């Protein structure tokens, strides 16, 4: 359904997330927005993230630097920098506003040379994290970003990591699909709790991320 309300606000966007829907555009140059409510919803179980042996080795080597909320706009731009994207200027502005208010966050992966090579961003509401998009400019950069994001959400007390859709990439990492009904139940539970994306002291080594994932998966 196309959005007929040009004054879509960050507050309205948060309300939409709380009811289980999210916005998209047909393409970057299309100013119109429509709401999406998938029949099957993609989720990433916080106790079921799968780290392959090759990914575990790459994470342990730590030939990168991981940060959070250091380059939110650059992460969103990286996610939109592809032939087909649902992130138009309106959506970009809304998420930037949510980031300014503390409701949207990014996790960045930097190369040893200081280049932004991967990242993921999303929206927090209660104990739910709505993962919006991710990108990669180096081998396994988006997988590394997701591994660290899952660790951060788990440490912060989150109960739901919504990925919206399930792609083969996410499925290989432990992602799953649940029905709309099951998703609404999980969302309602997550919204009854609080979580902290900025959990104090979270600065794990690659070894710690791999170890915690192995213990919980």
C-alpha positions as CSV (number, residue, x, y, z in Angstrom):
1,X,0.0,0.0,0.0
2,X,1.5,3.3,-1.0
3,X,2.0,5.9,1.7
4,X,-0.4,8.9,1.2
5,X,1.0,10.8,4.1
6,X,3.9,13.1,3.0
7,X,4.5,14.1,6.7
8,X,5.7,10.7,7.8
9,X,7.6,11.3,11.0
10,X,10.1,9.4,13.1
11,X,7.5,9.0,15.8
12,X,5.0,7.5,13.4
13,X,7.7,5.2,12.1
14,X,8.4,3.8,15.6
15,X,4.7,3.3,16.0
16,X,4.6,1.3,12.8
17,X,7.5,-0.9,14.0
18,X,5.6,-1.5,17.2
19,X,2.7,-2.9,15.2
20,X,4.8,-5.1,13.0
21,X,5.1,-3.2,9.8
22,X,8.0,-1.4,8.1
23,X,8.5,1.0,5.2
24,X,10.1,0.5,1.8
25,X,10.4,2.4,-1.5
26,X,10.4,0.8,-4.9
27,X,13.8,2.3,-5.7
28,X,16.0,5.1,-4.6
29,X,14.6,7.7,-7.0
30,X,10.9,6.9,-6.1
31,X,9.7,9.4,-3.5
32,X,6.7,7.2,-2.5
33,X,6.8,4.8,0.5
34,X,4.7,1.7,1.1
35,X,4.3,-0.4,4.2
36,X,5.3,-4.0,4.4
37,X,3.8,-6.8,6.6
38,X,5.3,-10.1,5.3
39,X,3.3,-13.3,5.7
40,X,6.6,-15.0,6.7
41,X,9.1,-13.0,8.7
42,X,12.8,-13.4,8.8
43,X,14.4,-13.5,12.3
44,X,17.9,-14.2,13.6
45,X,17.8,-16.3,16.8
46,X,20.1,-14.6,19.2
47,X,21.0,-18.0,20.6
48,X,21.4,-19.7,17.2
49,X,23.9,-17.6,15.2
50,X,26.0,-19.9,13.1
51,X,29.7,-19.2,12.8
52,X,31.5,-21.4,10.3
53,X,35.1,-22.5,10.9
54,X,36.4,-20.2,8.2
55,X,34.4,-17.2,9.6
56,X,35.6,-18.1,13.1
57,X,39.2,-18.0,11.9
58,X,38.7,-14.6,10.3
59,X,37.0,-13.2,13.4
60,X,39.8,-14.4,15.7
61,X,42.5,-12.9,13.5
62,X,41.0,-9.4,14.2
63,X,42.4,-7.8,11.0
64,X,39.7,-5.2,11.3
65,X,38.2,-2.8,13.9
66,X,34.6,-2.9,15.0
67,X,32.8,0.2,16.3
68,X,29.2,1.2,16.9
69,X,27.5,4.5,16.0
70,X,30.7,6.0,14.7
71,X,29.5,6.4,11.1
72,X,25.7,5.8,10.9
73,X,25.1,7.9,7.8
74,X,28.0,6.2,6.0
75,X,26.6,2.7,6.8
76,X,23.2,3.6,5.5
77,X,24.9,5.0,2.3
78,X,26.8,1.8,2.0
79,X,23.6,-0.2,2.2
80,X,22.0,2.0,-0.4
81,X,25.0,1.9,-2.8
82,X,23.7,-0.9,-5.0
83,X,21.8,-1.2,-8.3
84,X,18.5,-1.9,-6.6
85,X,17.7,-0.3,-3.2
86,X,14.6,0.4,-1.2
87,X,16.3,3.3,0.7
88,X,15.1,6.6,-0.8
89,X,15.9,10.1,0.5
90,X,12.8,10.1,2.7
91,X,13.7,6.8,4.4
92,X,17.3,7.9,4.7
93,X,16.2,11.1,6.5
94,X,13.8,9.2,8.8
95,X,16.5,6.8,10.0
96,X,19.0,9.6,10.4
97,X,16.5,11.3,12.7
98,X,15.9,8.1,14.6
99,X,19.7,7.8,15.1
100,X,19.8,11.3,16.5
101,X,17.1,10.4,19.0
102,X,18.9,7.2,20.0
103,X,16.5,4.8,18.4
104,X,18.6,3.7,15.4
105,X,22.1,2.3,15.6
106,X,24.9,1.2,13.4
107,X,27.8,-1.2,13.7
108,X,30.8,-0.6,11.5
109,X,33.7,-2.8,10.3
110,X,36.9,-1.0,9.4
111,X,39.9,-2.3,7.6
112,X,43.4,-2.1,9.0
113,X,43.9,0.9,6.7
114,X,40.9,2.7,8.2
115,X,38.4,2.1,5.4
116,X,34.8,1.3,6.1
117,X,34.4,-2.1,4.6
118,X,31.1,-3.4,6.1
119,X,28.3,-2.6,8.5
120,X,24.7,-3.1,9.6
121,X,22.1,-0.8,11.0
122,X,18.7,-1.0,12.5
123,X,16.1,0.3,14.9
124,X,15.7,-0.4,18.6
125,X,12.3,-0.5,20.4
126,X,12.0,-2.2,23.8
127,X,14.0,-5.4,23.6
128,X,13.5,-5.7,19.8
129,X,16.1,-4.8,17.2
130,X,14.8,-4.4,13.7
131,X,17.7,-5.0,11.4
132,X,17.3,-2.8,8.3
133,X,20.2,-3.5,6.0
134,X,23.9,-4.4,5.8
135,X,26.7,-4.1,3.3
136,X,30.1,-5.5,2.6
137,X,33.1,-4.3,0.6
138,X,35.5,-7.0,1.8
139,X,35.4,-10.7,2.2
140,X,33.0,-11.7,5.1
141,X,32.7,-8.1,6.3
142,X,28.9,-8.3,6.6
143,X,29.1,-11.7,8.3
144,X,31.6,-10.2,10.8
145,X,29.2,-7.3,11.4
146,X,26.3,-9.6,12.1
147,X,28.4,-11.8,14.4
148,X,29.3,-8.7,16.5
149,X,25.8,-7.3,16.3
150,X,24.3,-10.6,17.6
151,X,26.8,-10.6,20.4
152,X,26.0,-7.0,21.3
153,X,22.3,-7.6,21.3
154,X,22.6,-10.7,23.4
155,X,24.8,-8.9,26.0
156,X,22.3,-5.9,26.0
157,X,19.3,-8.1,26.9
158,X,17.5,-8.0,23.5
159,X,14.9,-10.7,22.9
160,X,14.2,-10.3,19.2
161,X,16.4,-9.7,16.2
162,X,14.1,-9.0,13.3
163,X,15.7,-9.3,9.8
164,X,12.4,-8.7,8.0
165,X,13.1,-11.2,5.2
166,X,15.2,-14.4,5.1
167,X,17.9,-14.4,2.4
168,X,20.2,-17.4,1.6
169,X,23.0,-15.3,3.2
170,X,21.1,-14.9,6.5
171,X,20.0,-18.6,6.4
172,X,23.6,-19.7,6.2
173,X,24.2,-17.8,9.5
174,X,21.3,-19.3,11.4
175,X,18.5,-17.1,10.2
176,X,15.0,-18.5,10.1
177,X,11.4,-17.7,9.0
178,X,8.4,-17.6,11.3
179,X,4.8,-16.9,10.6
180,X,3.3,-13.5,10.9
181,X,1.3,-14.7,13.9
182,X,4.4,-16.1,15.6
183,X,6.3,-12.9,14.9
184,X,3.6,-10.8,16.5
185,X,3.8,-12.9,19.6
186,X,7.5,-12.5,19.7
187,X,7.3,-8.8,19.1
188,X,4.7,-8.3,21.8
189,X,7.0,-10.1,24.3
190,X,10.0,-8.1,23.2
191,X,8.1,-4.8,23.6
192,X,7.2,-5.6,27.2
193,X,10.9,-5.6,28.1
194,X,13.8,-3.2,28.0
195,X,17.3,-3.7,26.6
196,X,20.4,-1.6,26.3
197,X,22.2,-1.3,22.9
198,X,25.0,0.6,24.6
199,X,25.7,-2.0,27.2
200,X,28.5,-0.7,29.4
201,X,31.9,-2.4,28.9
202,X,31.0,-4.1,25.6
203,X,34.3,-4.3,23.7
204,X,34.9,-7.9,23.0
205,X,37.8,-9.6,21.3
206,X,37.2,-11.8,18.3
207,X,37.9,-14.8,20.4
208,X,35.2,-13.8,22.9
209,X,32.6,-13.3,20.1
210,X,33.3,-16.7,18.7
211,X,33.3,-18.4,22.1
212,X,30.0,-16.8,23.2
213,X,28.4,-17.8,19.9
214,X,29.6,-21.4,20.3
215,X,28.3,-21.6,23.8
216,X,24.8,-20.4,22.9
217,X,24.2,-21.9,19.5
